């Protein structure tokens, strides 16, 4: 299996992140698209799990 490389990174609210923004709301930090050059594509969502204040 070839290594996955980031082909695109989008911020919340940008085209390509709208479905994830509806699902994760304000916890969404970024959406990344990855590819390995052999036809495998992966979409990941970076979300906040825990946020400690003070």
Secondary structure, DSSP 4 states (H G I P E B T S, - for coil): -PPPEEEEEE-TTSTT-HHHHHHHGGGEEEEEEEE-SSS-EEEEEEE-S-----
